[in-house]
Amino acid sequence: MANKESLALELECTMLFEANPYLIETARGLESRLGRKSEDLEPVLELLVKQGILQKIGAGPSAVFRYQEPTTHSEFDFTSELEPI
């Protein structure tokens, strides 16, 4: 698969899981949902797992993938806004 096609499929998978954050699906199920070949999907899914976008549960053909919501960290410094007593 060409790099351009791979990037498009990566985006397509990411958007599917972001739009359906509780979706849990096998590569075979994604094949039918997206109308793509599993040979094309599997390397893209593994890449999304490495990037932390998807979580893979299990192994082999029965492995399922689910969206892994990104964690956000915020730091607040309120001490500069406090008035001395």
C-alpha positions in Angstrom: 0.0 0.0 0.0 1.3 3.4 -0.9 2.2 5.9 1.9 -0.6 8.2 0.8 -3.2 5.4 0.9 -1.8 4.3 4.3 -2.2 7.8 5.7 -5.7 8.1 4.4 -6.6 4.7 6.0 -5.0 5.7 9.3 -7.1 8.8 9.3 -10.3 6.9 8.4 -9.7 4.4 11.3 -8.9 7.2 13.7 -12.1 9.1 12.8 -14.2 5.9 13.0 -13.0 5.2 16.6 -13.2 8.8 17.7 -16.8 9.1 16.4 -17.6 5.8 18.2 -15.4 5.8 21.3 -17.1 2.7 22.8 -16.6 0.6 19.6 -14.7 -2.6 20.1 -14.0 -4.4 16.9 -11.7 -7.0 15.3 -9.7 -6.4 12.1 -12.2 -8.5 10.3 -15.1 -6.4 11.6 -13.3 -3.2 10.6 -12.7 -4.8 7.2 -16.5 -5.0 6.6 -17.3 -1.6 8.3 -14.7 0.3 6.2 -14.8 -1.8 3.0 -11.1 -2.3 3.2 -8.9 -5.4 3.0 -7.6 -6.8 6.3 -4.1 -7.0 4.8 -4.2 -3.2 4.4 -5.8 -2.6 7.8 -3.6 -4.7 10.0 -0.4 -2.6 9.7 -2.3 0.6 10.1 -4.1 -0.7 13.2 -0.7 -1.8 14.7 0.7 1.7 14.0 -2.3 3.3 15.8 -1.7 1.0 18.7 2.0 2.0 18.8 0.9 5.7 18.7 -1.4 5.2 21.6 -4.6 6.0 19.7 -6.0 2.5 19.8 -5.7 -0.3 22.4 -5.3 -3.9 21.3 -6.8 -6.6 23.4 -5.9 -10.2 22.7 -3.8 -11.6 19.8 -4.3 -13.2 16.5 -7.6 -12.9 14.4 -9.7 -12.7 17.6 -7.8 -9.6 18.8 -10.1 -6.5 19.3 -9.3 -2.9 19.0 -10.8 0.0 20.9 -10.2 3.7 21.0 -7.9 4.9 23.7 -8.9 8.4 24.7 -5.8 10.7 25.0 -5.0 11.8 28.5 -4.6 15.4 29.2 -2.7 17.1 32.0 -3.2 20.6 33.1 -1.2 22.5 35.6 -2.6 25.5 37.4 -0.7 28.0 39.5 -3.1 29.9 41.6 -0.5 31.2 44.1 0.3 34.2 41.8 -3.4 35.3 41.8 -3.8 35.1 45.6 -3.7 38.3 47.6 -1.5 38.3 50.8 -3.4 38.1 54.0 
